[in-house]
Amino acid sequence: MNDPTTALYYHRMSLDIWNQLDERGWIGVSYMHLGICHDLLNHHDSAVSYLQAGLNNIEIDRNQRLVALIHNQLGNSYLKAGNLALAKKW
């Protein structure tokens, strides 16, 4: 699937399901995917918000690999938004 708009729909559904199951790690993954989709759509502020939410949930789950992936994506989102100073922090 190469359509970020369609992917947003399914990742929102995924987020709803994981929230119902209270699975913090998977909630974080869903937020991460939502952030990536928003980034692909050039909605960088929304992307950062979703990625931060993903990071908050994944840090609770202590999955260091996913924490690193979100840090990388946050840096990319800030860079695409033209904020080099924040991009360098990630």
C-alpha positions as a printed Julia matrix, in Angstrom:
90×3 Matrix{Float64}:
  0.0    0.0    0.0
  1.49   3.32  -1.07
 -1.38   5.55  -0.01
 -0.74   7.3    3.33
 -4.35   8.51   3.53
 -5.71   4.96   3.36
 -3.03   3.82   5.78
 -4.16   6.51   8.25
 -7.62   4.96   8.3
 -6.31   1.5    9.15
 -3.76   2.74  11.69
 -6.53   4.66  13.48
 -8.56   1.46  13.6
 -5.5   -0.34  14.96
 -5.03   2.32  17.63
 -8.66   1.94  18.73
 -8.26  -1.82  19.08
 -5.01  -1.61  21.03
 -6.51   1.04  23.31
 -9.42  -1.29  24.07
 -6.92  -4.02  24.94
 -4.71  -1.57  26.89
 -1.58  -2.81  25.12
  0.82   0.1   25.68
  3.56  -1.11  23.35
  1.18  -1.67  20.45
 -0.57   1.63  21.17
  2.85   3.23  20.76
  3.46   1.4   17.49
  0.09   2.59  16.14
  0.93   6.18  17.08
  4.32   5.79  15.42
  2.69   4.59  12.19
  0.18   7.45  12.31
  3.07   9.87  12.7
  4.89   8.39   9.73
  1.75   8.65   7.57
  1.27  12.3    8.55
  4.92  12.94   7.74
  4.46  11.4    4.29
  1.52  13.76   3.79
  3.75  16.71   4.79
  1.71  17.3    7.96
  4.86  17.59  10.05
  3.29  19.15  13.15
  0.73  16.34  13.33
  3.49  13.82  12.68
  5.5   15.11  15.62
  2.43  14.96  17.9
  1.7   11.35  16.98
  5.35  10.36  17.25
  5.6   11.93  20.71
  2.49  10.0   21.79
  4.06   6.84  20.41
  7.28   7.54  22.26
  5.43   8.08  25.53
  3.68   4.72  25.21
  6.71   2.8   23.98
  8.92   4.14  26.76
  6.44   2.71  29.24
  6.8   -0.64  27.46
 10.62  -0.24  27.47
 11.17  -1.34  23.89
 14.49   0.33  23.17
 14.53  -0.58  19.48
 11.23   1.21  18.89
 12.35   4.15  21.0
 15.35   4.52  18.68
 13.13   4.28  15.58
 10.83   7.0   16.87
 13.77   9.24  17.78
 15.01   8.86  14.2
 11.58   9.62  12.74
 11.16  12.66  15.01
 14.47  14.01  13.74
 13.37  13.46  10.15
 10.02  15.17  10.76
 11.63  18.21  12.34
 14.14  18.36   9.49
 11.39  18.22   6.85
  9.56  20.98   8.72
 12.71  23.11   8.47
 13.63  22.99  12.15
 17.26  21.9   12.09
 17.84  22.78  15.75
 15.15  20.36  16.95
 16.11  17.76  14.33
 19.63  17.62  15.74
 18.31  16.8   19.23
 16.82  13.54  17.94
